[in-house]
């Protein structure tokens, strides 16, 4: 059991919780360094972990902000082939930063480039609007139940 993951829990400096529902943060991590792993990290990691994927599956990560950059790193380290889908050329420069974690970057509306890798078995959509995700359907092949 982990507070905020499998049981309701708080992200607070002080709280009361069952000992079995607490995760420790290593002393060498500051609160500022650990914070992204708690909310954004849990959100993206659990989405990937629970998507029914296997190593080598293609995962598209839509949106390259706070959630997206963690999703890219988690997906790659979980053994997935990883494609990032961003809004434009300004995000493309981030590809160099994440090149070890990323197989391909494509701009929104230019997702035909993903076809070279197959169809995505999952899309980690981190955008804030449904209209930003409409173009993703052609690249998606749902996992078998």
C-alpha positions in Angstrom: 0.0 0.0 0.0 1.3 3.4 -0.9 -0.3 6.7 0.0 -1.5 8.5 -3.0 -1.2 5.4 -5.2 -3.1 2.5 -3.8 -4.8 4.3 -0.9 -5.9 7.9 -0.6 -3.0 9.8 0.9 -1.5 13.2 1.3 1.4 15.0 -0.2 2.0 17.1 2.9 4.9 17.8 5.2 3.0 16.3 8.2 0.3 13.7 8.1 -0.9 10.6 9.8 -0.9 7.4 7.8 -0.6 3.6 8.3 3.0 2.5 8.2 2.3 0.0 5.4 1.0 2.9 3.2 4.1 5.1 3.3 6.9 5.2 0.8 10.3 6.5 1.9 12.2 9.1 -0.1 16.0 8.5 -0.1 17.8 11.1 2.1 20.0 12.1 -0.9 16.9 13.5 -2.7 15.7 16.9 -1.8 12.0 17.6 -1.6 12.3 19.6 -4.8 14.0 16.7 -6.6 11.5 14.1 -5.3 8.3 16.2 -5.9 7.9 15.4 -9.6 8.1 11.7 -8.9 5.2 11.9 -6.5 2.4 13.4 -8.6 3.5 13.5 -12.2 5.6 10.5 -11.8 2.9 8.3 -10.3 0.4 9.5 -12.9 2.6 8.5 -15.8 4.2 5.5 -14.3 0.9 3.9 -13.2 -0.7 4.6 -16.6 2.2 2.7 -18.4 2.4 0.0 -15.8 -1.4 -0.8 -16.0 -1.7 -0.5 -19.8 -1.1 -4.2 -20.4 2.1 -3.6 -22.4 5.1 -5.9 -23.0 8.7 -5.0 -23.6 9.3 -3.8 -27.1 5.7 -2.5 -27.6 5.5 1.0 -29.2 4.2 3.7 -26.9 3.4 7.2 -28.1 3.6 10.0 -25.5 1.5 13.0 -26.5 2.5 16.2 -24.9 6.1 17.1 -23.9 5.5 19.1 -20.7 5.9 18.0 -17.1 4.0 14.7 -17.4 5.2 13.9 -20.9 8.9 14.1 -20.2 8.5 11.7 -17.3 6.4 9.4 -19.4 9.0 9.3 -22.1 11.7 8.3 -19.5 9.5 5.7 -17.8 8.4 4.2 -21.1 11.9 3.7 -22.3 13.2 2.4 -19.0 10.3 -0.1 -18.9 11.5 -1.5 -22.3 9.1 0.2 -24.7 9.9 1.7 -28.0 9.0 5.4 -27.5 7.7 8.1 -29.8 6.9 11.6 -28.6 4.2 13.7 -30.2 4.6 17.4 -29.7 2.9 20.6 -31.0 5.7 22.0 -33.1 9.3 22.5 -34.0 10.0 24.3 -30.6 9.6 21.0 -28.8 11.7 19.1 -31.3 14.9 20.6 -29.8 14.0 18.7 -26.6 14.6 15.5 -28.6 18.3 16.0 -28.3 18.0 16.1 -24.5 16.0 12.9 -24.4 17.7 11.1 -27.3 18.6 8.1 -25.1 15.0 7.7 -24.1 13.3 8.5 -27.4 13.1 6.6 -30.7 11.3 9.3 -32.7 9.7 12.7 -32.4 6.9 13.9 -34.6 4.9 17.1 -34.7 1.1 17.0 -34.1 -0.5 16.4 -37.5 2.7 14.7 -38.9 2.3 11.4 -37.2 2.7 9.4 -40.4 6.3 9.1 -39.4 5.3 6.7 -36.6 4.2 4.2 -39.2 7.8 3.2 -39.7 7.7 1.8 -36.2 4.3 0.2 -36.4 1.1 1.3 -34.6 1.3 2.4 -31.0 0.0 -0.2 -28.5 -0.7 2.7 -26.0 -0.8 6.4 -26.1 0.1 8.3 -22.9 -1.9 11.4 -23.6 -0.8 14.3 -21.3 -2.5 17.1 -23.2 -5.1 19.3 -21.6 -7.8 19.2 -24.3 -9.6 16.5 -26.3 -9.1 18.4 -29.6 -5.3 18.1 -29.1 -5.7 14.3 -29.1 -8.1 13.9 -32.1 -5.2 13.2 -34.5 -3.9 10.3 -32.4 -6.4 7.7 -33.5 -4.7 6.7 -36.7 -1.5 5.8 -34.9 -3.2 3.7 -32.2 -3.7 -0.1 -32.1 -5.2 -1.1 -28.8 -3.7 -3.9 -26.8 -5.7 -7.2 -26.9 -7.7 -7.8 -23.8 
